[in-house]
Amino acid sequence: MANGNSLLSGIQQVGIGVTDAETAFTWYRRNFGMDVPVFRDASTAELMVRYTGNEARQRYAILAMNMQGGGGFEIWQYTSRVPQPATFEIQAGDLGIFGILMKCRDVNVAHAAFVAKGLDVSPIFSTPDGASRFHLNDPYGNRFTFSPGLDWFDTGKHSNGGITGVQIGVSEMERSLKFYRETLGFNSVVFDQTGPAPELGPGNFRRVLLRPEPAFGGAFRRLLGAAEVELIQSLDHTGRPIFKGRYWGDLGFIHVCFDVNDMEGLEQRCTQMGSPFTVNSRDSFDMGEAAGHFTYTEDPDGTLIEFVQTHKIPLVKKIGWYLDLKKRGSYEALPDWMLRTLGWGRVKD
């Protein structure tokens, strides 16, 4: 069994439920540089019936990456039902993932570029640790928060990379801190502040930004980059479950997925910490052009946490070159040149 933070490799992706995956991919590609479709997969989510009304649902998904580094978007669309929106306006402190943290090289440059495009952008503000950030809402009502990147994998024409973290609403901060610090390894506190946070909305909040120390390692660590989780508890209103009365795959941020180096070791840790897996594919699960062992657990408020130990990914689809990690292993970092071949599949306008 692995020790410490070697169980995880980083944030692989966040699932984003949309009504039309191809249209959303085009928007994210053109505006956020999420232009490498690692896979496109149409299938039935048979193992997820626990979260889809006890019925296997058909879906179509695209995993899109930005080769500057960071986690990707799993753009997810129901094809057998109409995905449902939240029945209320989501606020900071509501329970679940209500924001994605994206990394950029220069906050001022990125902000000016998005403003020039006429996108829905907030003013620049500062976090409790002095970092500059701004919000951007996509056409589907999802919030993305851009902040300085801690590391980079490659260069690109966009001023931002991929996902560096998630903002998660919680009901009891200490209980959630135990889960994210002790179970997932986000054990370093960057800031812990209580009081007003105007950029989050009216009222008072307790907000804690966490990072892993030491940093995660593994095959995809260089590409996925640094990872962080910001937990936010509203002190003035009771957080509402964002997906209450809805299914996994409905509109919005449906899960955060971590790339895993040792699924068996992670299962032991989660079970010991009182957060056993709720879904387990048990072996390699085919996702079209990729394959892996996937599992799910829930944080203390029911937010869905996915884990994937990658077994196969396409490096160069045109010539049928696939990387088999079951033979190679997950702990050793892949060389940069090999990871860069993923970019050969970039979609250009």
N, C-alpha and C positions, 0 to 999 in steps of 0.2 A: 504493500500500500504506500502511496506517495505521502510525503509529509508537507506541512506548511502550505505555501501558496502554489505549489507545483501541480495541484489538482486541476487548476483552471489555466487557460491560455489568454483569456480576455473576452471582451464582448464581441461575439460573432455577428449578431444582428439584433434588430428590434423588429417585431412583426407589426405591420401597419395594415389594418383592415380598410379596404377601399371598395368602391363599386365597380371600377374598371381598372384592372392592374396594368394593362398596356398604356392607357392614357396617363395614369399616375407615374409609371416608369419614365415616360417621355418628359413629364414635368420635372421629376427629380433629377433626371439626366441633364436636362438643359440648364437648370437653375442651381443644383447642388453638385454637379459632376459625378453623380452616382451612375456611371455609364458602362460598367462592366457587369453584364448579366452572367453570374457564375452558373446559375441553372434557371431553366423554366420548366415547371412541372405541373401537369394537370392530373389529378388523382382524387381518390376518395379518402378522407381523413378518418379511417376506420378505428384507429386507436384513440381518437380524441372524443369519443361519444360521451364521456363523463362531462365534457364541457360544451357539447353541442346538442343538448336536449335529448340525450340517449338515442340519437339517430346518426348514422354515418352520413356525413355531408360531402358533397363534391366541391372541389375548390381548384383554383389556379394560382400559382405563386411564382414570383420572380425574386431571386436573391441578387440584389444590385450592390456593387462595391465601388468605392472611390480609391484609385490606386495611390493616392497621396497618403493613405493609411487611415485606420479607424474601422469601426464596425460597419456592417452593411444594413440595408433595408430589406426585410423579407416582405415584399409587396404582395398582399394576400387578398384574394377575391373569392367570395362564394359564387359558385356557378349553379347551385341547386336551390338557392333561396335568395331573397332580397336581404342584404345586410342592413342591420338596424342601427340608427344613431342613438346616442345617449338621450334620455328623456328630459335632461336638464342641462343647463350651461355649466360645464366643468370649471371648477375653481381650484386654485392651489390649495392643497390639503385634502381634496377629495381622494378617496382611496384607490390607488393604482398608479399606473404610469401616465402622467399628464404632460410630460415634456421630455424631449431628447436633447442632450448636450452634444453639439457639433464643434469640431475644432477648426480654427482658422489661423492663418499665419500672421495676419495683422487685422485686428478688430476694426480699426478705422477704415482700412481699405475695403474689407469685406462689406462693412455697413454701407459705404458709399456706392459700391457696386450693386447691392440689392436695392438701394433707394433709386438708383438710376434706372433700374428695371421696372420701377413702379410697384414693387412688392409691398406687402403689409408688414412693415418693419417698425419696431419700437425705437425710441432714443437709446443711446448707449448709457449704461449704468455700471456701477461698481458693486462687486460682491464683498462680503465681510473680510476676505483676505486680500482685497485690493485689486483683484482682476477685473478687467473690463468685459462686459457682455452686452448682447442685445438679443431681443426676441424676433422671430419671424414666423408668421402664421401662413401655412400653405393654403391652397384653395379649398381644402377639405376640412379646415378648422383645426388642424394639428399644429401644436407649438414646437418650434425648434429654437434652441438657445445657443448662440454662437459665442465661443470664448477662446482664449489663446491656446493653441495646441502645445502639448508638452513634448511631442516627438513626431517625426514624419518618416514616411517610407520612401516616397518618390515625389517628383514634381508634377505639376499639372497646370492647366490654364485657368482653373477656378481658384478663388482665394480661400477656399475651405477644403477640408478633408472630410472623412466620414465621422461616425459616432465615437465620441469619447466617454459618454456616460448617459445616465437616465435620471430624471427627477421623479420621485415616487412619493405619493401622499400616504401617510401612515396615521394610525389612530393613537398609538402609545409609543412614543419615541424610544424609550429604554428597551421595550420588548423587541422592536424592530432593529435597534442597534445590535442586540445580541445575535439576531439572525444574520445580518449582513456582515458583521465583524467576525463572529466565531464560526458560522457555517460556511459563508462564501469567501472569507478572507479579506474583506475590506476593513482592515484593522487600524488604519492610520487616519486620524481626524485632522482634516485641513482647516475647518472652522466649525464652530458650534455656537450659534447665535440665537438669542431669543429677543423678540420685539417686532416692531414694524419692519416690513420689507415691501416698500411701495411698488417695486417692479413685479411682485407676486400678486398684488391686489390689496384691498383695504383690510385692516385688522392686524393682529399680531400672530407671529409664527415662531416655532422653533425649527431651525433648519441646520442640518449637519451634513457636511460634505466629507465623504470617505474615499480613500484610495488604499490599494493593497501595498503592504510593506513587508518583505521585499516585493518588487513588481512581479506580476505573473510571468511565467515562462512556458515554452512549448513550441511546437512546430510553426504556429502562425503568429507568434508573439510580435515579430518585427512588423508584420502587416497590420495586425489589429491594434497595436500600440497601447498606450496607457489607458487605464480604465478608472472610472469613478462613478459613485452613486451619491446622489443628493437626496436625503430624506427630509420631507417637509411635513410638519404637523401644524394644522391650524389650531390656535388657542382660543378662537372666538366662535367657531362653529363646528358642529360634528361632521366629520368627513363622510361623504356618501360614496359607496362603492361605485366606481365608474361604470362597471359592467353589470351592475345589478339588473336582473331581469333580461339580460342579453347573453349571447353566446360568444365564446372564443371565435374570433374571425369576424365579428361585427365591426362597425366603423371605429377607428381610433387605434391607439397603441395596444396591441393585444398581448404581448409578452416581451420580455427581454431574454435573449438567448446567449449563454456563455459557451465558448469553445472549451472542451474538456480534454485533459490528457489521460485521466485514469477514472473511467466511469465506475469501476468496482470500488475503488477507494472513496470516490465521492458519495456513492450510495451508502457506504458504511458511515461516513461522516454525517450525512443528512439524517440517517436513521438514528444515530447516537444523539444528535442534537434535537430530535423530536420533529423533524421535517421530512418524513419518508417520501420517496417518489410516489406520485399519484398516477403517473403514466410511465410505461417502460416498454420500449420496442424490443428489448431483450437481446437483439442481435442487429446486424446491419439492415437498415431500412432504406429502400431504394427511393431516391428523390429525382428520378429522371436521369440527369447527367451527373448526379452526385449521389453519395450514399454515406450513411453513418448510423451510429447507435444514438437514439435520442430518448430523453426522459423529461419529466416535468415534476416540479414540486411547487409549493405555494409559500409565499412569505406570510407572516402572522396575520395580515389583513386579506389574504386570498389572492394577492397579485401573482400572476403566473410567471414562473421562472423556468425557462427551458434550458436543457443542457444537451449539447451535441458533441460526441466524440467522432470526428470525421474519419471515415474509412477510405473514401474515394472522392476526388475532385478532378474536373477536366482542366488540364493545363493548356493544351492546344487542341480545341475541338476538331478543327479541320483535318488534322492528321490522326485523330483518335489517341492522343497522348494523355493518359490519365495517371494521376499520382495515387498509389496504393499505400496508405498509411498503416494498414493492418500488417503489412510486411516490414515497413520501415520503422514504425513506432511513432509515438506522439511527443516525446519529451525533447528530442533534439531539434533545435531550430532549423528550419529549412533555409537553404541559401537564398540570398536576395534575388539572384538571377532566375532561380526557379519560380519564386513567387511572382516575379515580374512578367512571366509568360502568361499569367492570368489576364494581364492588360492587353494581350494580343486580340482578345475577344471584345474589346471596347466598341461600343456603338457610337458612330459619329453622325452628326447632322450634315 
